[in-house]
Amino acid sequence: MRILLTGATGYLGGWIRAALARDHDVVCTVRPGSQLPDGGPSVTWDLAGPLPADMPEVDAIVHAAQSRHYTAFPDGAADAFAVNVASTASLLDHAAENRVQRFCFISSGSVYEPYEGKLGEDAALAPTSLNGTTKLAAEILTRAYETLFAVSRLRLFFPYGPGQTGRMVPGLIDRVQTGQPVTLAGENGLEFAPLYAGDIANIVTSAVAEDWRGTFNVEGPEATNLRTFAEAIGTLTGRDVAFEINPVASPRILASSDRLKSRFDVETMTKVRDGLKQTLGGQGTV
């Protein structure tokens, strides 16, 4: 199968590309002036602008790109809309016009904000953040094309792995390694299920190859809390972990993953301690 991948030069995109390339011909979009590290097949496209004229013929599209300004509201709103929403509309139209068979959209658990109640795929959604609203808008667009080709929407929760920067897990690792206290909401902090980047790549590959249709929550196979997670980092790095307790109720962001379990063997996914070992050791990088 020939697959077009957006976001290939981003963190998750690199993992996804490596997994797809094991069995498929992958063509990646790159920003003007950029290129793939290994010089692989690519097409230049600024996702904030129109599609290029030289779009390749493909069987499937994996839309993994995300605006770099997704947290910068209101300054980043225009870019977030262009990259997260308008580019999705352009790709969907392109897919319809060129008989693309499968479209996998990489979404986010942020569509569930403020994370109240059961986080099931059929829950009512009312996000207010820039990322949550634009990802949801793009998801809604994809629904209109479900009669034309197979559409899958993967809502990711708390991705992490070797080489990641600027997110929750690398921030925690830095605090533990430098002896700074970890702030917890409540006694144990956030309850969550961290999702290893390699597992995301394998799930995306399955979604495309096996013709998945519909919306799927994608979280890690093992629930933990911020205290336990930070203590595991401390154990693996030989550091004592200090905590500061904010006397509020501990939040919980855990999704229903029954749909994922019906299509993917979650027992093969990476447990927290193994994922942290690889993250801290730099193993498994792409």
C-alpha positions in Angstrom: 0.0 0.0 0.0 1.2 3.5 -0.7 0.5 5.9 2.2 0.7 9.7 2.5 1.8 10.8 6.0 1.6 14.3 7.4 3.6 15.4 10.5 6.4 13.0 9.7 9.1 15.4 10.9 7.3 15.8 14.3 7.9 13.6 17.3 5.1 11.1 16.9 5.3 11.3 13.1 8.8 9.9 13.1 7.6 6.8 15.0 4.6 6.4 12.8 6.6 6.6 9.6 9.1 4.0 10.8 6.2 1.6 11.6 4.4 2.1 8.4 7.5 1.8 6.3 8.1 -1.8 7.5 5.4 -3.0 5.1 4.3 0.0 3.0 5.5 2.7 0.7 5.4 5.9 2.6 5.4 9.4 1.1 5.7 12.3 3.7 4.7 15.9 3.6 7.5 18.3 4.7 7.5 22.1 5.3 9.1 24.3 2.8 12.9 24.4 3.4 12.7 21.1 5.4 13.4 17.5 4.5 13.3 14.1 6.0 16.4 13.1 7.9 17.1 10.2 5.6 16.0 12.0 2.4 13.1 9.6 1.8 10.1 10.3 -0.6 8.4 13.5 0.3 6.2 16.4 -1.1 6.7 20.0 0.1 3.6 21.5 1.7 3.0 24.3 4.1 -0.1 22.9 5.8 -1.3 26.4 6.5 -1.7 26.9 2.7 -3.3 25.1 -0.2 -2.4 21.6 -1.3 0.6 21.5 -3.7 -0.1 20.6 -7.3 2.3 17.5 -7.2 0.4 15.5 -4.5 1.3 11.8 -5.0 -1.2 9.1 -5.9 -1.8 7.0 -2.7 -4.1 4.4 -1.3 -4.3 5.8 2.2 -3.6 9.0 4.2 -2.5 9.3 7.8 -3.0 12.8 9.0 -0.7 13.1 12.0 0.3 16.8 11.7 -0.6 19.2 14.5 -0.1 22.9 14.8 3.1 23.9 16.7 1.1 26.7 18.3 -1.7 24.6 19.7 -1.4 26.0 23.2 -0.8 29.7 22.2 -4.3 31.2 22.5 -5.2 33.6 21.0 -1.9 34.3 19.2 -1.7 30.8 17.7 -5.4 30.4 16.9 -5.1 31.1 13.2 -2.3 28.6 12.7 -4.1 26.0 14.8 -7.2 26.4 12.7 -5.2 26.3 9.4 -3.1 23.2 10.3 -5.5 21.2 12.5 -8.8 22.0 10.6 -8.3 23.5 7.2 -5.6 21.1 6.1 -7.8 18.2 7.2 -10.6 19.6 4.9 -8.1 19.8 2.0 -6.9 16.3 2.5 -10.4 14.9 2.8 -11.4 16.6 -0.5 -8.2 15.3 -2.1 -8.9 11.8 -0.9 -12.5 11.9 -2.3 -11.4 13.2 -5.6 -8.5 10.7 -6.0 -10.2 7.5 -4.8 -8.1 7.2 -1.7 -9.4 4.2 0.2 -8.4 4.9 3.9 -8.0 8.0 6.0 -6.6 7.9 9.5 -6.9 11.1 11.6 -4.7 11.5 14.6 -6.8 13.3 17.2 -6.4 14.0 20.9 -8.0 13.1 24.2 -8.2 16.9 24.7 -11.6 16.7 22.9 -13.0 15.4 26.2 -12.2 18.6 28.2 -13.0 19.2 31.0 -12.7 15.4 31.5 -15.9 14.9 33.4 -17.8 11.6 33.6 -17.0 8.5 31.6 -14.7 9.3 28.7 -16.3 7.1 26.1 -16.2 7.7 22.3 -19.9 8.5 22.3 -19.8 11.1 25.1 -21.0 14.6 24.5 -18.0 16.8 23.8 -17.5 20.5 24.7 -13.8 21.4 24.8 -12.8 25.0 25.2 -9.0 24.8 24.7 -7.5 25.7 21.3 -6.2 22.2 20.7 -9.4 20.5 21.9 -11.7 22.6 19.8 -9.7 22.4 16.6 -9.2 18.7 16.9 -12.9 18.2 17.5 -13.7 20.4 14.5 -11.5 18.3 12.3 -13.0 15.1 13.6 -16.5 16.4 12.7 -15.3 17.1 9.2 -14.1 13.6 8.7 -17.6 12.2 9.5 -19.0 13.6 6.3 -16.6 11.4 4.2 -17.3 8.1 5.9 -19.5 6.9 3.0 -16.7 7.5 0.5 -13.8 5.7 2.2 -12.8 4.2 5.5 -12.2 6.8 8.2 -10.6 6.2 11.5 -10.1 8.7 14.3 -7.6 7.9 17.0 -7.8 10.0 20.2 -4.4 9.8 21.9 -3.9 10.2 25.7 -0.6 11.2 27.3 2.0 10.1 24.7 5.6 9.7 25.8 8.8 8.1 24.8 12.5 8.6 24.1 13.5 11.9 22.6 10.2 13.7 23.5 10.5 17.3 24.7 8.2 20.0 26.0 5.5 17.6 27.3 4.4 16.3 30.7 6.6 13.2 31.0 9.9 14.8 29.9 9.1 17.7 32.3 8.7 15.2 35.2 11.9 13.4 34.3 13.8 16.7 34.4 12.3 17.7 37.8 13.2 14.4 39.3 16.7 14.3 37.9 17.4 17.9 39.0 16.0 17.5 42.5 13.0 19.8 42.0 9.8 18.9 43.8 6.9 17.4 41.8 3.6 19.2 42.5 0.6 16.9 43.0 -3.0 17.8 42.9 -4.2 15.9 46.0 -2.2 13.2 47.7 -1.4 11.1 44.6 -1.9 13.6 41.7 -3.4 12.9 38.3 -4.6 9.4 37.6 -3.8 8.5 33.9 -2.6 5.8 31.5 0.6 7.0 29.8 0.9 5.8 26.1 4.2 4.8 24.7 5.1 6.2 21.3 6.0 2.9 19.8 2.5 1.6 20.6 0.9 4.5 18.9 2.8 3.8 15.8 1.8 0.1 15.8 -1.9 1.0 16.4 -1.8 3.5 13.5 -0.3 0.9 11.3 -3.1 -1.6 12.3 -5.8 1.0 11.7 -4.7 1.6 8.2 -3.8 -1.9 7.2 -7.0 -3.4 8.7 -9.5 -0.9 7.5 -10.6 0.5 10.9 -13.6 2.7 10.8 -14.9 5.1 13.5 -13.5 6.7 16.6 -11.1 5.0 19.0 -9.7 6.1 22.4 -6.0 5.2 22.5 -4.4 5.2 26.0 -1.7 3.1 27.6 -2.5 -0.4 29.0 -1.8 0.4 32.6 -3.3 3.1 34.8 -1.1 4.9 37.3 -0.9 8.2 39.2 1.6 11.0 39.1 3.1 10.1 42.5 3.7 6.5 41.5 5.0 7.5 38.1 7.4 10.1 39.5 8.6 7.5 42.1 9.3 5.0 39.3 11.4 7.7 37.5 13.3 8.2 40.8 13.9 4.5 41.3 15.2 4.0 37.7 17.5 7.1 37.9 18.6 6.6 41.5 17.1 9.8 42.7 15.0 10.7 45.7 11.7 12.4 44.7 10.3 15.3 46.6 6.6 16.3 46.4 4.5 19.4 47.0 0.9 18.7 47.7 -1.8 21.0 46.4 -4.8 20.2 48.8 -7.4 19.7 46.1 -9.2 16.6 44.7 -6.9 14.4 42.5 -8.0 14.6 38.9 -8.7 11.4 36.8 -8.3 11.2 33.1 -8.9 7.7 32.0 -10.8 6.7 28.8 -12.9 3.8 27.9 -10.8 1.6 25.6 -13.2 -1.2 24.8 -13.3 -0.3 21.1 -9.5 -0.4 20.9 -9.5 -3.8 22.6 -11.9 -5.1 20.0 -9.4 -4.4 17.2 -5.9 -4.5 18.8 -4.2 -6.8 21.3 -3.5 -4.3 24.2 -1.6 -7.0 26.0 1.3 -6.4 23.5 1.4 -2.7 24.6 4.2 -1.3 26.7 3.8 -1.2 30.5 4.7 1.9 32.4 8.0 0.6 33.9 9.2 -0.8 30.6 8.3 2.4 28.8 10.1 4.5 31.3 13.2 2.3 31.1 13.3 2.8 27.3 12.6 6.5 27.6 15.3 7.1 30.2 17.8 4.9 28.4 17.0 6.3 25.0 16.2 2.8 23.6 13.7 2.4 20.8 14.3 5.8 19.3 13.6 6.2 15.6 
